[in-house]
Amino acid sequence: MIDAAITISSVLSVVQNNMCGLGGDMFALVRLNDRVFELNSSGRAAGRVSIDYYKNRGFRKIPSRGPLAAVTVPGLVKGWGELAKKFGSRDLFGLLKPAIDYSRDGFPITEKYRDSIRNSLPMLGEFKNWRAIFLPEGVVPARGHNLKQKDLSTSLLSIAQSGADDFYNGSLSEKISKGIEEQGGVIGSDDLRKHESTWVENPISTDYRGVKIYETSPNSQAATVLLWLNMLETFDLSKMRADSKKFLGVMVDTCLRAYRERARSIGDPSVTPLPANFTSKRFAEELLAQGQSTLTNFTQTRPKINGDTTYFAVADSEGNCASVIQSNYMGFGSGLVPSGTGIVLHNRGCYFSLNPKHHNSLSPGKRTFHTLCASLGEKNGELLFAIGSMGGDVQPQIHAQIITQVLDFGSDLQRAIDKPRWIIPMTIYEQPSRIYTESDFSELASKNLRVESLGGLSSQCGHAQAIYKTPDGLFGAADPRGDGASVGF
């Protein structure tokens, strides 16, 4: 099962590297033999960066594209090595062979992939190494174009032959660090060599309607989901209509409360430890007792047009499961491609603040607040579901909407994923002013939040995927908003 997860992750890093890739990060929840583990394979900020480093160069915020946007070490490849070492049964060469083949021989790009290249062109078109890969004939390739990535294939082959550490302390590492330096980037060979992933057994969880729900720990934002569900459990949602003003009012009010605490408390736990009571029922009750949630200091925020994350789950009939999410952050990341590697480095570190008083302020060796979330659910000690979605800052909103549809209203996961959603875009630095909806949720309107329609199902509301276990067996669910699929073996 873990072998399959590594292969899926590596293939996605080739055929969906507009959303994830060797230059990005990964989080995973792994359930094996009735035990749950968490892998945090997100990277830390380079040793040479600081708030002054950017301010002295005239920046008021970290650039979102280009060499100075690649602030943190990519953690994904290290994650493959950790998964293989701890739980794998096959050598890395065999597991990465499909990804090597797809990068060398090519794959037909989808319409959404083509659109992501076109949409990224205004931001990334100035970077020649990026253009050489994704504009192979000097123009945006057509749907169905067979995209070959020779340099990426060579990098994958190097990892397959020498191990995941080749990315961090080997010949590939030397090529990466040299290519970064040539283009004026900040990640050096020491940063790559020092990178480590983090394992946690029994990650953070809560009980919701008799189901034990695990979410990835900080620096992931997913603790927000647990706090939110603890508040929702105090309401008898099943007696409300799922599209009623009362239900939607409860969802929005508790969302804003949970996100307010997210903005205060979630970051690198080595710098800002998650409060011990954050996922407790008592803390949820205290928040609800504070009266109606309010919003101040409004900053208009809008959802990003393009997806930037890939989630997948893999499970077997014994209830073993991996819930995995990986990302470049923004589509195609920073655009920085070290020459000869085919690897686009992510721009996750541009989420850091240059405000020294903010808990997510930039400093060397620090992990930034991370939008990636992955979830697992158990009932009576057995696997019930694995859920995840792309969607940046709104990922907890997607989790909560799907979970309540399943556990409060009895929906199966596919119908819950198909159901129209609403989202309230907001970072940890901003207050929202709008709710975006895929359906007529006019009941959501308030004096503080204006409702705007997305005109139907939209990628801006995430691409969710899931596996769920019933007495009849395992079932998969894929989001009609994206290119995902449910596949049985």
BELCORHU-V874486 format. One line per field, one symbol per residue. burial: # if it has 9 or more other C-alpha atoms within 8 Angstrom, else .. A space follows every 50 residues. Layout:
BEGIN
burial: ???
END
This chain:
BEGIN
burial: #######..#######################.#.###########..## #.###...#..##.####################...#...##.###### ####.####.#.##.##..#...##.#.########...##.#.#.#### ##########..########.##########.#.#####.##..#.#... ..####.#..#######################......#...#..#### #########.###.#####..###...###..###..#....#....#.. #....###########..#####################.########## .###.#..######.##############...################## #########.#.##.##..#######...##########.#..##...## #.##..#############....#.####.#..#.....
END
